[in-house]
Amino acid sequence: MIIGALAVAWLIVFLVLIKGVGSLGKVVYFVAIFPYFMLTALLIQGMLLDGAIDGIKYYLTPQWDLLADSKVWRDAAVQIFYSLSVCTGGLIAMSSFNKFENNIRRDAIMIPIINCATSIYSGFVIFAVLGFMANEKRVCIADVAEQGPGLVFVVYPEALAKMPVAPLWSILFFFMVVLLGFGSQFSIIEAVLSALIDVLPRDVQRSTGKTILFRAIMCSCFFLVGISMTTQAGIYILTLLDQSVGGIPLLVVGLVECFALQWVYGTERCAEDIFRMIGWKPSFYWRWCWKFVSPLVLTFVLVMSFIQYKPITYTKPDGVYEYPGWAVAFEWIVISIPILLMIIAGFYNFCRMGGGKALKEASKPEWDWGPASDREPFYQAPESSESYANLNERGENIAMSYKSPYISSADSLKGNMHTPHINTISANTAKQAGNLSSNNNGVLNEGFQF
């Protein structure tokens, strides 16, 4: 039964992502908006229950002593990373489909605010019901509050069962949970699939059938991996992987990204790139945060996580389960895998590109970076079809990279172009500079000679 539900879930993921972002965008509107209506309905219902005010008071009362616990800081950072899809590839994958002039300044400010506001709003919904549960059981709220899956699948359903019209609220609640799960799953899987498809051979990328088959194969593989979590030991495996993947690796990836972008590529160059995109250059405050504050905060949380590390445990109804030594060793293996992959890939490229050249290349943008409108090249035919065929085999082939219509038979156009080599310029730049005309030697009169 559980395996069947898992199969249906992955089938839905595949169908939604069958055409990538094109099909995902149509589903996200409903998946992202509907939970807000459900949260509002649950909040109204929860506030009408006895003890709800006590739960809200408990929620809003700070416990300052917990600020000395590095686990709280780490969990807070991981929560932000997860909810914003930071350091997991989701932001990069989704934003790569934006227009070049998209207002990233607005998005970078509004999305975290909406995200944090949603988390706070959800807290009211949860603790109003927890206050009701504590009142029913005549216990402290801390005794009914749980972390992880237990809160969603044990405590909250128990509270829903005591509400008026319990079946209706239970159906709506779990429907909301399913939508939230799918919303996260869609973006995470699309980020993985987009990255893998980008390194596939070009004929696979340009074939709709082959990309759909690839997506089906990958979703099937993920389904097979997920079967391990449907067993009796599934909750232990889930807890182990959740605490392993979602902690130290994300902090390390975030620290490396800050270092690579702000210290290798350069804060000033990054600011200039943003200015080119939206006409606004980040102020000193933003550049200071990117270059110093964020790396220092991440480093502090990461170091304290190592210093105050505690072996993984799982809280059960009848006590606390401590993982055996081999499971703890497996936890560190899982933590090490993404970190080692970064180190190995970085060292490989450093050696392959000749050491200093790798850093030099990393400190400047890609050769094709810029608006899509500037990547509509103007072509003049090469001297022969053979020389154009050789050009097609180059990795930086402009025509193939931009997927623009390109000359299939260069020899047939020689009589019209009279050009001994290929000239490539931006169509927009050419229009701004003036009318293009070529003389008998194939040189552009407006000064565009390449």
N, C-alpha and C positions, 0 to 999 in steps of 0.2 A: 504493500500500500504506500509506504513512504517512498520507495524507489520509484513507483509510478508517478507520485506527485513531483518528485525531482525531475523525472523525464518530461513531464508536462511543463514544468517551469523552464527548463532549458529549451524546449520546443518553442515556447512563447518568446524567449530571448532571441532565438534564431530568426523567427518570423519578423520580429520588430527590427532586427539589425540586418535583414536580408539584403537591403540596399544601402546599408551604412547610415550615414547621417541623414540622407534623404528620407528614409522611412522613420528613423528615430525622432526627427524633429516634429513629426505629426502626432506622435504618441505622447511626447514629453509634456505638451500643454495640459493634457488631462491628468497625467501622473503627478505633475508638480503642483497643480492648483487644487485638485479635489481634497487632498489631506488637510488643507486649511479649513475647509468647510466642516470636515469631520472633527478636527481639533476644537473648533468653536462649539459644535454641538455637544461634544463630550465635556467641555469646560462648563457650559451652561448647566448640563445635567449634574456634573460633579459638584458644582457650587450649591446645588439644592439639597445635597446629602448632609446628614449630621456628621460633624467632625471635620468638614471640609476646611473651615477657617483655621483649625489647628494645623492641618497639613500645610496650608499656605504660609502660616507663621513659621513653621519649621523650615520650609523651603527658603524663606527670605532671611532667616537668622544665620549670619556668617559664623563659621568656626575657624577663628584666626589661627589656632594652633596647627591646623592642617597645612598652612602655607609653608611650614618647615619640612613637609614631606615631599621629597622629589617626585614621588609617584603621582602626586596630585598635579604637579606642573607637567610631567610627561604625559599624563592622561589628557590634560587640557590641550597640549600641543597636538597630540595625536587626534583628538576630537576635531580640532580645526582642520588638520590635514585631511582627515577623512571626509568631513562634511563639505569642504571646498575642493576636494580631490587634488590637493597640493601634494607634489612629490610622488604621485602615482601615475602621472602621464595624462590624466583626464583633462586638465586645463589646456595642456599643449595640444592634445588631439582635437578637442572641440574648438579651440580658438583658431586652429589652422584653417578652418572653413569660413572664418569671418572675412569681411572685406578689409582691405589694407587700411582704409581710413576709419575703421570701427573705433568708437570712442572708448578706448581701453581705460582711460582715466575714470570715466563714469562707472564702468563695470567693476573696476578694481576697488572702488569705494562702496558702491551700492550693494554688491553681492555679499561681501563679508558682513555688512550691517544687517541685511535681510536674513542671512544665515544665523547670526547670533541672536537676533530678535526672535526668530523662529524657535531656537533652542530654549530661550527664556520663556516664551509663550507655552511651549510644550511642557516645561517644568510646572507651570501652574496647573495644567490638565492632569499631570501625573500625581502631584502631591495633594491635590484636592481629593482624589480618589484614595490615595494612601492614608490621608487623614480619616476618611470614612472607614477604611479597613481597620485602622488602629482603634477607632471608637467602637467598632463592632466587637473586636477581640479584647478590648480593655487592656491594651498593651501600648508601649511607646511606639512612635512612628518609626524610629530607627530599627525596631524589631521586625517590622513588616517590609521595610525597604530593602530591595536586593539590587545587585548589579548584574549586567549582562542579560542573557536570555531568560533568566528566572523572573525578571520584572515583567517582561512582555508576555511570557507563556504560562506563568504560574500566578503571580500576585495580581496583576491587572485583570486577567480573566476571572479570578475568584471574586474580585470586587464587582465586575460586570454581572456576575450571576446573582448578586444580591440586589441589583437595581430593578426598578420597575421596567416591564417589557424587556427582560434580560436577553431573550433570543435576538431581538432586533439590534440592540446595542452590541452584542457579541459579533453578529454578522458584519455590521458596519465597521467595528473596530478592527477585526482581522482583515477585512477588505482593505482598510487603510494601511495596515501593516504590510500586506502583500504589495500594494502600490509603492510604498516607500522602499521596500526591498528591491522591486523591479527597477525603480528609478535609479538607485545606486548601481545595480547590476548592469543596466543598459550602458551607462557612461563608462564604467570600468572595463567592460568587455569590449566596447567599441574602441577604447584607447589601445587595448592590447591588439585587437585585430587590425586596426589602422596602421600601427607600427610594424606589424608583421607583413602586411600587404605591401607596404612601401619598399620592403627589401626583396620582394618576389620578382622574378623575371618580368620584363615589360609586357610580354605577350599575355601573361597571366593577369596583370593589372588592367589591361585593356579589354579583357574578355569578361563580360558580365557572368556568363555561365561558370567560368573557372573561379571567379572570386566568390560566387555563391557557394560552390562546392567546397572551397577552402573554408568559408565561414561555417558550413555544416560540419566539416571534419573537426574543426577546433571546438565547436560547441559540444560535439560528441565526446571529445577527449576530456573536456571540463566536466561533463556529466559523469564519466567513468571515475574521475578523481573524487567527485562529490559523493559517490556511493559509500566511501569509507565512513562518511559522517552520518549515514542512515543506520548504522549498526548500533548495538547496545553500547559500544564504546564511543559513539559519535560525538556526544557532548564533551567528552574528555579531549578528543582530537580537535574539535572546534575551539575549545578554550585554549589549547596549546598553540594552535596556529594563530588564533586571534591575538594573543599576547606576544607571540614571537614576531609576526610580520608587522603588526601595527605599532610597535614601540620603537626600539632602537634603530632599525633599518630606515624608517621614515625620517628620523632626526638626522641620521648620517646623510641621507640623500638631500635633505633640505640644506644642510651645511655645505655640502659639495656644490650644490646649485648656486648658493650665494657666493661662494668663493670663485667658481668658474665664471659667473656672469659679471660680478662686480670687480674682481681682482685680475682675472685673466683677460676677459673680453674688455672690461673697463667701464667704470661708472659713467664717465663723460660720453663715451661712444654709445652706451645704452641710452643715455638721456637724449643724445642727438637723434638716435633712431626713433625714439618716441615723438620727438618734435617733428620729424619728417612724416610720421603717421598721422598725428592729430593736430599739429601746429601748436603744441604746448610742451614746454621743456620743464621737467620736474624741478622743483625748488631744492634748495640746500637741505631742507628737512628730510625730503624723501631720499635724496642721495646719501645723506648721513645714515639714515635708518637702514637702507639697503647694504651699505658698505661696512658699517660697524655694529649697529644695534642688533639687527637680526642675527648675524653670525655669532655675536657674543652671547645672546640669549640662548640660541640653539646649543652652543658649546657648553654653557653652564648647565642646561637641563640634561644634556647628554652625559657630561662628567658625573653629575649627581646621580643619574640613573645607574651608572656603573658602581659608584660608591655605595649607594643604598640598595643594591640589588638583593632581592629575596627570591628564593626558589618558587617556582610556579605552584599554585594550589587551586583547587576547585571546591567551592562551598556547596555542600549537599544538605538536604533537609535534616540528615542525621549526624552532621558534623562536617569537618574539613578534610578533604582528600589531598594528601601530599603526593606529588608525582615521584616515581622512582628515579634513581640516578640516570638510567639510560634515557628516560624521557627528558630529563633536564639537559642531557648531552645533545639529544635531538633538537631541543629548543635552540641551543646555541648554534647548531648546524644550520637551522632554518634562518636564524638571525644573520649568520655569516654569508649565506649564499648571495643575496643581492649586493652586499658590500664587496665581496670578492669579485663578483662579475664586473663591477665598476672599476676596481683596481686592475683586473686583468685586461679589460677592454682599453682602459686608458694607457696602460703600459705597452700594449700591443701597438696602438696607434702612435705612441711616442717613439717607439723603435722603428716602426714601418716608415714613418715620415721623416726620420732623421733627427730625432731629438728636438733641437731648437726650432726646426721648421714646423713641428706640430704645434708648439706654443704660439708661433707667429701666425699660423693659419687660424688658430682658435681665437686670436685677438682681433679678427676682422670678420665682417659679415660674409655670408656665402655670395658667390659671384652673381647669383640670380635673385638676390634679395631685393624686394621692392614691390610696388603695386602691380597687380595683374595686367593693368592697362599698359604698363611699360614693357610687358613681355609679349607684345604682339609685333614680332620682328618684320622688317621690310627686307625682302630677299632679292638679291641679284644673283643670277645663275653662275655656278662655277664654270671653269673652262671645259669640263667634260663630265659626263655622267659618272665616270669612274672616280673622279676626284670628289664628287658629291657622295658617292657610296662610301668612300673612305671617311668623309666627314660624318656620315651617319653612324659609323662604328665608334666614334669618340664618345667618351662618357659625358662631355659637356655639350653634346649635340643640342643646339638651341631649338631646332624645329621639333624634335621628338620630346624634349623636356617641356616645351610649352604646348605640345599637342596641337600646334598650328598646322594648317594645310601646307604641305611642303612639295617641292617640285619633284615629280616622279621621273621626269626625263629632262635633264638639264640641256642636253644637246639640242632638243627641239626648240628651245627658247634663245639659243645663242644669237640667232639672227636679229632678235628684237632687243636684246639687252647689251650685247657687245661688251661684256665685262669679263676680265681675266680672273676675277676672284669674287668671293661672296662678301657682300656688305650687309651688316645687320645693324639696324638702328631702331630706336623706339618710334613707333608710329605717332604717338602723342608728341614726342619731342620734335619730330620732323614737322608736324602740323604747326606747332608753335613757332618754329624757326622760319617757316615760309614754304612756298610751293617747292616741291622737289622736281628737279629736272636733271637729266644727265646728258652730258655731251658725248661725242663719239667715242671717247676713251673710257666712258663709264664712271667718271668722277662726278660726285654730287656738287652742284654749283654752290649750295649753301654752306659749304665748309665741312660737311660730314664725310670725311675721307678716312677709311679704316684700313 
